[in-house]
Amino acid sequence: QVQFSESGGGLVQPGGSLRLSCATSGIVFSIYAMGWYRQAPGKERELVAYIMTSRRSTIYPETTKGRFTISADNAKSTLYLQMDDLKPEDTAVYYCNAVVDSKPFFEPWGQGTQVTVSS
């Protein structure tokens, strides 16, 4: 059974940093491209960072480019997201998932981890 367990969220002031982790089980982690997604209240879930199977190539939308860094440890089957210079608009629940054909692949999603950016 596929499981994603996200952690590391919290309350942080604007300009602060957080590092999220996503422990995975039930999948062959190394063969999947992976992504971090977020969902804010009243909004659709969006992809905020993507890492290819090489684990060397990454893609970010303009909203997070230069501030977020995605990485993966295949030996630990764990995905990470370093978030710097956080802004109030980054407030959301953050999730991880495999990405196949530009879409999240597995169900169910994990419980996510809440990130709140506020002064």
C-alpha positions in Angstrom: 0.0 0.0 0.0 1.3 3.4 -1.0 1.9 5.8 1.9 3.1 9.4 1.9 4.0 11.0 5.3 4.7 14.7 5.1 6.2 16.6 8.0 8.1 19.7 8.9 5.4 22.4 8.5 4.6 25.1 11.0 4.1 28.7 11.7 6.9 31.0 10.4 7.3 34.8 9.9 7.6 36.3 6.4 11.1 35.9 5.2 11.7 32.7 7.3 12.5 29.2 6.2 11.2 25.7 6.7 12.3 22.3 5.5 9.6 19.7 4.7 10.1 16.0 4.5 8.0 13.3 2.8 8.7 9.7 3.8 7.3 7.3 1.3 6.6 3.6 1.5 5.0 1.0 -0.8 6.6 2.4 -4.0 9.9 2.0 -5.8 10.8 5.6 -5.0 13.8 5.8 -7.3 11.9 5.1 -10.5 9.5 8.0 -10.1 9.7 11.7 -10.7 8.4 13.4 -7.6 6.7 16.6 -6.8 5.6 18.8 -4.0 2.1 20.2 -4.2 0.2 22.7 -2.1 -3.4 23.5 -1.5 -4.6 26.8 0.0 -8.2 27.2 1.3 -10.6 27.7 -1.6 -7.9 27.0 -4.2 -7.0 24.0 -6.3 -3.9 21.9 -5.5 -0.9 23.2 -7.4 2.6 21.8 -8.1 5.3 23.9 -6.5 8.4 21.8 -7.2 9.4 18.8 -9.4 12.4 16.6 -9.5 13.2 14.1 -12.2 14.2 10.5 -11.8 17.9 11.5 -12.2 17.5 13.6 -9.0 19.7 16.2 -10.7 17.1 18.0 -12.8 14.4 20.1 -11.1 11.6 22.4 -12.3 9.8 25.2 -10.4 6.9 27.5 -11.3 7.6 31.2 -11.2 5.9 31.5 -7.8 8.5 29.4 -6.1 11.6 29.6 -8.3 14.7 30.9 -6.5 13.1 30.4 -3.1 12.2 26.6 -2.9 14.6 23.7 -3.5 13.5 20.2 -4.0 15.7 17.2 -3.3 15.4 13.4 -2.9 17.3 10.7 -1.0 16.7 7.4 -2.9 18.3 5.4 -0.1 15.8 6.7 2.4 12.9 6.9 -0.1 12.4 10.5 1.2 11.6 13.7 -0.6 12.5 17.1 0.8 11.6 20.7 0.2 13.7 23.6 1.5 11.6 26.7 1.5 13.3 30.1 2.0 12.1 33.7 2.0 8.6 32.5 2.7 5.7 34.8 1.9 2.1 34.9 3.3 0.9 33.5 -0.1 2.9 30.4 0.6 0.4 29.5 3.3 -1.1 26.1 2.4 -1.1 22.4 3.2 1.8 20.8 1.4 1.8 17.3 -0.1 4.1 15.1 -2.0 3.3 12.6 -4.8 4.9 10.9 -7.7 4.4 12.7 -11.0 3.6 10.7 -14.2 2.6 12.4 -17.5 2.7 15.8 -15.6 0.0 14.6 -13.2 0.1 13.3 -9.6 0.0 9.5 -9.8 -0.9 7.8 -6.6 -4.0 7.8 -4.4 -4.6 8.3 -1.6 -2.6 11.4 -0.8 -0.9 11.8 2.5 -2.3 13.9 5.3 -0.1 16.8 4.3 1.7 19.3 6.5 0.4 22.8 7.2 2.6 25.8 6.5 1.5 29.1 7.8 3.4 32.3 7.0 2.3 35.2 9.1 3.7 37.9 11.3 
